[in-house]
Amino acid sequence: MVQARPGRRERSPVGGMVWKQLPWEDLEAFRVYLDALPAGGRPRYGMLGVKASWWSRLGGGARPFVVLLAGGRLAVTQRSFFGHGERYRKQYPLADLQGIKVRRGPLLEGVRLAFADGYRVWVGGLPRRQSRPLERYLAGEADALEPAGLTPEQLTNFRQAMGAVGLWPVAGCGRAAIPEA
């Protein structure tokens, strides 16, 4: 936890992760890690944002929301703000994703994902251009989710999404953190 000033409660490190930019050494280590994973079930792309609710619109805290594409499936997970535990998870085959609608603002963007069973989820608070690889992939570009083609900001958010669901350590991701195959 992040140490708070006296008289204030502690903040969760997940809340400040969306704006973080990783150093190039950590980004390269993450690319190497992704390339070393088996192609069939490896994570392809992830986004870490927040799910807007009436409480967050009134000034309350927003819960971290993770969208992770891995092995032909799309997992949508809402995380607990303080304990980082999973509040709920829904998994869909990638073919069930019916559409994506993006609302871009001057600093942030929001994405609405619509699935075949009628479930729709709005993920907001994403840094700019985080949804672009997913849009390109759904448009038919086969190499849209390749780690070499992602911008540093997209790769940072992807790594943070994996860290939020426990697939990568949240703090520090240097070369020492790469598991040996």
C-alpha positions in Angstrom: 0.0 0.0 0.0 1.0 3.6 -0.6 1.9 5.4 2.6 -0.6 8.1 3.4 -0.1 11.4 5.2 -1.1 11.3 8.9 -4.8 11.4 9.4 -5.5 10.1 5.8 -6.3 6.5 4.8 -3.9 4.7 2.6 -4.4 4.6 -1.2 -4.3 1.5 -3.3 -1.4 1.3 -5.8 -3.8 0.0 -8.4 -5.6 3.4 -8.6 -2.4 5.2 -9.7 -1.2 2.5 -12.2 -3.2 3.8 -15.1 -1.0 6.8 -15.6 2.3 5.1 -15.0 4.9 4.8 -17.8 7.3 2.0 -17.5 11.0 2.4 -18.4 12.2 0.9 -21.7 14.1 -1.9 -19.9 10.9 -3.1 -18.3 9.0 -2.9 -21.5 11.7 -4.9 -23.4 11.6 -7.5 -20.5 7.9 -7.7 -20.8 8.1 -8.2 -24.6 10.7 -11.0 -24.1 8.4 -12.6 -21.5 5.4 -12.5 -23.9 7.4 -14.0 -26.7 8.6 -16.8 -24.5 5.1 -18.0 -23.6 3.4 -20.7 -25.7 1.5 -19.2 -28.6 -1.8 -21.1 -28.0 -2.8 -19.8 -24.6 -0.7 -16.8 -23.9 -2.2 -13.4 -23.1 -2.6 -11.4 -26.3 -3.7 -8.0 -25.0 -5.1 -6.4 -21.9 -6.6 -3.1 -20.7 -6.7 -1.7 -17.2 -9.3 0.9 -16.5 -12.2 1.6 -14.2 -15.8 0.8 -14.3 -17.9 3.9 -14.0 -20.8 3.8 -11.5 -23.1 6.2 -9.8 -20.8 6.1 -6.8 -17.7 7.1 -8.7 -19.7 9.9 -10.5 -20.6 11.3 -7.1 -16.9 11.4 -6.1 -16.5 8.0 -4.6 -13.7 5.6 -5.5 -13.8 3.6 -8.8 -13.0 -0.1 -8.9 -10.2 -1.3 -11.2 -11.6 -3.1 -14.3 -9.5 -5.5 -16.4 -10.2 -6.7 -19.9 -7.7 -9.5 -20.9 -7.6 -11.3 -24.2 -5.9 -14.7 -23.9 -6.1 -18.0 -25.8 -9.2 -17.1 -27.9 -11.1 -15.9 -24.9 -11.9 -12.5 -23.5 -12.0 -12.2 -19.6 -13.7 -9.2 -18.1 -12.8 -8.9 -14.4 -13.7 -6.3 -11.8 -11.1 -6.0 -9.0 -11.5 -4.9 -5.4 -10.0 -1.4 -4.9 -8.2 -2.1 -1.6 -7.7 -5.8 -1.4 -7.0 -6.4 -5.1 -9.2 -9.5 -5.0 -11.5 -10.4 -7.7 -15.1 -9.2 -7.3 -16.4 -11.0 -10.4 -15.3 -12.4 -13.7 -17.0 -13.2 -16.9 -15.3 -15.1 -19.7 -16.4 -15.1 -23.3 -15.1 -16.7 -26.5 -13.7 -14.0 -28.7 -16.3 -14.8 -31.3 -19.0 -13.7 -28.9 -17.7 -10.1 -28.9 -20.3 -8.4 -31.1 -18.9 -4.9 -31.1 -16.7 -2.2 -29.6 -17.6 1.4 -29.2 -14.9 3.9 -28.2 -15.5 7.4 -26.8 -12.3 9.4 -27.0 -11.7 12.4 -24.8 -8.8 14.8 -24.6 -7.0 12.8 -22.0 -8.8 9.5 -21.5 -11.1 7.2 -23.4 -13.8 4.8 -22.6 -14.7 1.5 -24.3 -18.1 -0.2 -24.5 -17.9 -4.0 -25.2 -21.0 -5.7 -26.4 -21.4 -9.5 -26.3 -23.7 -12.0 -28.0 -25.7 -12.7 -24.8 -26.6 -9.0 -24.5 -24.1 -8.2 -21.8 -22.5 -4.8 -22.3 -19.8 -3.3 -20.2 -18.3 0.2 -20.2 -14.7 0.4 -19.2 -13.6 4.0 -18.6 -10.5 5.8 -17.5 -8.3 4.3 -20.1 -5.3 6.2 -21.3 -5.6 7.5 -24.9 -5.4 4.9 -27.7 -5.5 1.8 -25.4 -8.4 0.3 -27.4 -6.8 0.8 -30.8 -5.1 -2.6 -31.0 -8.4 -4.3 -30.1 -10.2 -2.3 -32.7 -7.6 -3.2 -35.4 -7.8 -6.9 -34.4 -11.6 -6.9 -34.7 -11.3 -5.2 -38.1 -9.3 -8.2 -39.3 -5.6 -7.2 -38.9 -3.9 -10.4 -37.8 -0.8 -8.7 -36.3 -2.6 -5.9 -34.4 -1.9 -7.6 -31.0 1.7 -8.5 -31.6 3.9 -7.1 -28.7 6.4 -5.6 -31.2 3.7 -3.4 -32.7 2.3 -2.0 -29.5 3.3 1.5 -28.3 5.0 1.9 -25.0 1.8 3.3 -23.4 -0.2 0.3 -24.7 2.4 -2.2 -23.5 2.5 -0.5 -20.1 -1.2 -0.7 -19.7 -1.2 -4.4 -20.9 1.5 -5.3 -18.3 -0.5 -3.5 -15.6 -3.6 -5.4 -16.5 -1.7 -8.7 -16.2 -0.3 -7.5 -12.8 -3.8 -6.6 -11.6 -5.1 -10.2 -12.2 -2.0 -11.8 -10.7 -0.2 -12.9 -13.9 2.7 -10.5 -13.4 4.1 -8.8 -10.2 2.6 -5.4 -9.7 5.8 -3.8 -8.4 9.0 -3.9 -10.5 9.2 -5.8 -13.7 12.9 -5.9 -14.5 14.7 -8.8 -16.2 15.0 -10.6 -12.9 11.2 -10.9 -12.7 11.0 -13.0 -15.9 10.4 -16.6 -15.0 12.8 -19.1 -16.4 11.4 -21.5 -19.0 
